[in-house]
Amino acid sequence: MNHKESFMQVGMVVPTLGDRPEMLKECLSSLREQRCAGLRLVVVSTPGAVEEVRRTTYPELTVLPQNGAGIVDAVVTGWKYLGDGVDFLSWLGDDDRLPPGSVAAALRALERRPDAAMAYGQVRYIDAGGRAFKAVRPGRVGSWLLHLGHNMVLQPGCLYRRSAVEAVGGLDNSFRLAFDVDLHRRLADHGRLQYVASVLGEARCHPGSLTVRRRSESRREAELALSRRMPHWMRRTRPLWRPASDVVVLAASKVASRTLTTA
């Protein structure tokens, strides 16, 4: 860690219902192991679950009751608590993890590019037991594809410049599932999305995951988030160029995705 990084404040929110304590502990442990002196961590839960979350995690953690309902309101509650002294923002699902050095790598990328609104990187998919089975490497093309209505920028491990998030209006709570896609698309209009060529996040796939249980709804929301930011002429002509862009995305996905074998 360099001297400049030590002064940068990173605000991280973990929204949780408190109903999967073992996964939550893994999530929090991965954050506590980040070598980033400026990392400030807040856990946000429903009012009725706050005491249970405090009891089953770490006593020194700040656990807040969320204002409103839903993940977006939980994240916003945490961000507001962290205040204006935070330079960078993010959140991490209570079933996901960050590999060691993730926050520092994303922070360095944003420090090198003051014009960047956010940093994103590679993501490993893990199963319920924490075993990795797939890696996604979106590359720099991931940010470009957002403009064509395709999402390959996965949220775990992303880091956002607070000033950029505020400039685009923050998170949109009209989205229940694809609010990350919506934020990334708006940030892509505001500034550069800086790619980090290393694994920044681990996304857990399991039957209790919202993106697994409500996959169709998540895809519909993502489609809306991406299409509504297109210029009018792009939306009108989309049936003409969409087949060609689908071919490009299919090829990019094959290059970006890699199945992992386990012993």
C-alpha positions as CSV (number, residue, x, y, z in Angstrom):
1,M,0.0,0.0,0.0
2,N,1.4,3.4,-0.9
3,H,1.1,6.5,1.2
4,K,-1.6,8.1,-0.9
5,E,-3.8,5.0,-0.7
6,S,-3.7,5.1,3.1
7,F,-5.6,8.4,3.0
8,M,-8.3,7.2,0.7
9,Q,-11.6,6.3,2.5
10,V,-13.5,3.4,1.0
11,G,-17.1,2.8,2.2
12,M,-18.3,-0.8,2.0
13,V,-21.9,-1.9,2.8
14,V,-23.0,-5.5,3.4
15,P,-26.8,-5.7,3.2
16,T,-28.2,-8.9,4.9
17,L,-31.4,-10.4,6.2
18,G,-29.3,-12.4,8.6
19,D,-30.8,-15.7,7.4
20,R,-27.5,-17.2,6.2
21,P,-25.1,-16.6,9.0
22,E,-22.3,-18.9,7.7
23,M,-22.2,-17.2,4.3
24,L,-22.3,-13.8,6.0
25,K,-19.3,-14.8,8.1
26,E,-17.4,-15.8,5.0
27,C,-18.3,-12.5,3.4
28,L,-17.2,-10.4,6.4
29,S,-14.0,-12.4,6.8
30,S,-13.0,-11.7,3.2
31,L,-13.6,-8.0,3.9
32,R,-11.6,-8.0,7.2
33,E,-8.7,-9.6,5.3
34,Q,-8.4,-6.7,2.8
35,R,-5.2,-4.8,3.1
36,C,-6.7,-1.4,2.9
37,A,-6.3,1.0,5.8
38,G,-9.1,3.3,4.6
39,L,-11.8,0.5,4.4
40,R,-14.8,1.3,6.4
41,L,-17.3,-1.5,6.8
42,V,-21.0,-1.3,7.7
43,V,-23.6,-4.1,7.8
44,V,-27.2,-3.1,7.3
45,S,-30.2,-5.4,8.1
46,T,-33.9,-5.3,8.7
47,P,-34.7,-3.8,12.2
48,G,-35.9,-7.1,13.5
49,A,-32.7,-8.9,12.5
50,V,-30.1,-6.4,13.7
51,E,-29.5,-7.9,17.2
52,E,-29.2,-11.4,15.7
53,V,-26.7,-10.2,13.1
54,R,-24.6,-8.5,15.8
55,R,-24.7,-11.7,17.9
56,T,-23.6,-14.0,15.2
57,T,-20.8,-11.8,13.6
58,Y,-18.1,-9.6,15.1
59,P,-18.8,-7.5,18.1
60,E,-16.8,-4.5,16.8
61,L,-18.8,-4.3,13.5
62,T,-21.3,-1.5,13.0
63,V,-24.7,-3.0,12.2
64,L,-27.5,-0.7,11.3
65,P,-31.3,-1.1,10.8
66,Q,-32.2,-0.1,7.3
67,N,-34.6,2.6,6.2
68,G,-37.2,1.2,3.9
69,A,-37.2,-2.2,2.4
70,G,-35.1,-4.0,-0.2
71,I,-31.4,-4.2,-1.0
72,V,-31.2,-0.7,-2.5
73,D,-32.6,0.9,0.6
74,A,-30.1,-1.1,2.7
75,V,-27.1,0.0,0.6
76,V,-28.3,3.6,0.7
77,T,-28.8,3.5,4.4
78,G,-25.1,2.4,4.8
79,W,-23.8,4.9,2.4
80,K,-25.6,7.7,4.2
81,Y,-24.2,6.6,7.5
82,L,-20.6,6.6,6.1
83,G,-21.0,10.2,5.1
84,D,-19.2,12.6,2.8
85,G,-15.8,11.7,4.2
86,V,-15.8,8.5,2.1
87,D,-14.0,8.9,-1.3
88,F,-15.2,5.6,-2.9
89,L,-18.2,3.4,-2.4
90,S,-19.3,-0.2,-2.9
91,W,-21.4,-3.0,-1.5
92,L,-21.1,-6.7,-1.3
93,G,-23.9,-9.3,-1.0
94,D,-23.9,-11.3,2.2
95,D,-23.3,-14.5,0.2
96,D,-20.4,-13.2,-1.9
97,R,-16.7,-12.7,-1.1
98,L,-13.7,-10.6,-2.1
99,P,-10.3,-12.3,-2.7
100,P,-7.3,-10.8,-0.8
101,G,-6.1,-7.5,-2.3
102,S,-9.3,-6.8,-4.2
103,V,-10.1,-3.4,-2.7
104,A,-6.5,-2.2,-2.9
105,A,-6.3,-3.3,-6.6
106,A,-9.5,-1.4,-7.5
107,L,-8.4,1.6,-5.5
108,R,-5.1,1.8,-7.4
109,A,-6.9,1.6,-10.7
110,L,-9.1,4.5,-9.8
111,E,-6.2,6.5,-8.5
112,R,-4.3,6.1,-11.7
113,R,-7.4,7.2,-13.7
114,P,-9.0,10.3,-12.2
115,D,-11.5,10.3,-15.1
116,A,-12.8,6.8,-14.2
117,A,-16.2,6.6,-12.6
118,M,-15.7,3.0,-11.4
119,A,-13.4,0.0,-11.5
120,Y,-14.5,-3.5,-12.3
121,G,-12.6,-6.8,-12.8
122,Q,-12.8,-10.5,-13.2
123,V,-15.2,-12.5,-11.1
124,R,-15.2,-16.1,-10.0
125,Y,-18.5,-18.0,-9.5
126,I,-18.5,-20.2,-6.4
127,D,-21.0,-22.8,-5.2
128,A,-22.8,-23.0,-1.9
129,G,-19.7,-24.6,-0.4
130,G,-17.4,-21.9,-1.6
131,R,-15.8,-23.9,-4.4
132,A,-15.0,-22.0,-7.6
133,F,-16.4,-23.5,-10.8
134,K,-16.3,-20.7,-13.3
135,A,-14.4,-17.5,-14.0
136,V,-15.6,-14.5,-16.0
137,R,-13.1,-12.1,-17.5
138,P,-15.1,-9.3,-19.2
139,G,-12.1,-7.3,-20.3
140,R,-12.2,-3.7,-21.5
141,V,-14.9,-4.7,-24.0
142,G,-17.3,-5.2,-21.1
143,S,-17.9,-1.5,-20.6
144,W,-18.4,-0.9,-24.4
145,L,-21.0,-3.7,-24.6
146,L,-23.1,-1.9,-22.0
147,H,-23.9,0.8,-24.6
148,L,-25.2,-2.0,-26.9
149,G,-27.5,-3.4,-24.3
150,H,-25.4,-6.3,-23.1
151,N,-24.1,-6.7,-19.6
152,M,-20.8,-8.5,-18.8
153,V,-19.8,-6.2,-15.9
154,L,-20.5,-8.2,-12.7
155,Q,-20.9,-6.3,-9.4
156,P,-18.8,-8.2,-6.8
157,G,-15.5,-6.4,-6.5
158,C,-16.6,-3.2,-8.2
159,L,-15.5,0.1,-6.7
160,Y,-17.3,3.4,-7.4
161,R,-16.1,6.9,-7.2
162,R,-18.5,8.6,-4.8
163,S,-18.6,11.9,-6.7
164,A,-19.6,10.0,-9.9
165,V,-22.3,8.0,-8.1
166,E,-23.8,11.2,-6.8
167,A,-23.5,12.9,-10.2
168,V,-25.7,10.2,-11.8
169,G,-28.2,10.2,-9.0
170,G,-27.2,7.2,-7.0
171,L,-29.0,3.9,-6.9
172,D,-32.5,3.7,-8.4
173,N,-34.8,1.8,-6.0
174,S,-37.3,1.2,-8.8
175,F,-35.1,-1.8,-9.6
176,R,-35.3,-4.7,-7.2
177,L,-32.6,-6.9,-8.7
178,A,-30.8,-5.2,-11.6
179,F,-30.0,-1.9,-9.8
180,D,-26.3,-2.6,-10.3
181,V,-26.7,-2.9,-14.0
182,D,-28.6,0.3,-14.1
183,L,-25.9,2.1,-12.1
184,H,-23.1,0.8,-14.3
185,R,-24.9,1.8,-17.4
186,R,-25.4,5.4,-16.1
187,L,-21.8,5.6,-14.9
188,A,-20.7,4.5,-18.4
189,D,-22.3,7.7,-19.8
190,H,-20.6,9.8,-17.0
191,G,-17.0,8.6,-17.2
192,R,-14.6,5.8,-17.9
193,L,-15.2,2.3,-16.5
194,Q,-11.7,1.1,-15.6
195,Y,-11.0,-2.6,-16.1
196,V,-8.7,-4.4,-13.7
197,A,-7.2,-7.6,-15.1
198,S,-7.4,-9.7,-12.0
199,V,-10.1,-11.4,-9.9
200,L,-11.8,-8.8,-7.8
201,G,-14.9,-10.7,-6.6
202,E,-16.5,-14.1,-6.0
203,A,-20.2,-14.4,-6.7
204,R,-21.9,-17.3,-5.0
205,C,-24.5,-19.3,-6.9
206,H,-26.9,-21.3,-4.7
207,P,-30.7,-22.0,-4.5
208,G,-31.3,-19.2,-2.0
209,S,-29.7,-16.5,-4.2
210,L,-32.1,-13.9,-5.5
211,T,-30.5,-13.9,-9.0
212,V,-31.0,-17.7,-9.1
213,R,-34.6,-17.8,-7.7
214,R,-35.7,-14.8,-9.7
215,R,-33.6,-15.1,-12.8
216,S,-36.3,-14.2,-15.3
217,E,-37.2,-11.0,-13.4
218,S,-33.6,-10.1,-13.1
219,R,-33.1,-10.4,-16.8
220,R,-36.1,-8.3,-17.6
221,E,-34.9,-5.6,-15.2
222,A,-31.4,-5.7,-16.8
223,E,-32.9,-5.3,-20.3
224,L,-34.9,-2.3,-19.1
225,A,-31.9,-0.7,-17.4
226,L,-29.8,-1.0,-20.5
227,S,-32.3,-0.2,-23.2
228,R,-33.7,2.9,-21.6
229,R,-30.3,4.6,-21.7
230,M,-30.0,4.1,-25.5
231,P,-30.5,7.1,-27.8
232,H,-33.9,7.1,-29.5
233,W,-32.4,6.1,-32.9
234,M,-30.7,3.1,-31.4
235,R,-33.9,1.8,-29.8
236,R,-35.8,2.2,-33.0
237,T,-33.2,0.5,-35.2
238,R,-32.3,-2.2,-32.6
239,P,-34.2,-5.0,-34.4
240,L,-31.8,-4.4,-37.4
241,W,-28.5,-4.5,-35.5
242,R,-29.3,-6.6,-32.5
243,P,-28.6,-10.0,-34.3
244,A,-25.1,-8.8,-35.2
245,S,-24.5,-7.5,-31.7
246,D,-25.7,-10.8,-30.2
247,V,-23.1,-12.7,-32.3
248,V,-20.4,-10.3,-31.0
249,V,-21.6,-10.9,-27.4
250,L,-21.7,-14.6,-27.8
251,A,-18.1,-14.6,-29.0
252,A,-17.0,-12.3,-26.3
253,S,-18.7,-14.5,-23.7
254,K,-16.9,-17.6,-24.8
255,V,-13.6,-15.8,-24.6
256,A,-14.5,-14.2,-21.2
257,S,-15.8,-17.3,-19.5
258,R,-13.7,-20.2,-18.3
259,T,-14.9,-23.3,-16.6
260,L,-12.7,-24.3,-13.7
261,T,-11.9,-27.9,-12.7
262,T,-11.5,-29.0,-9.1
263,A,-9.4,-31.9,-7.8
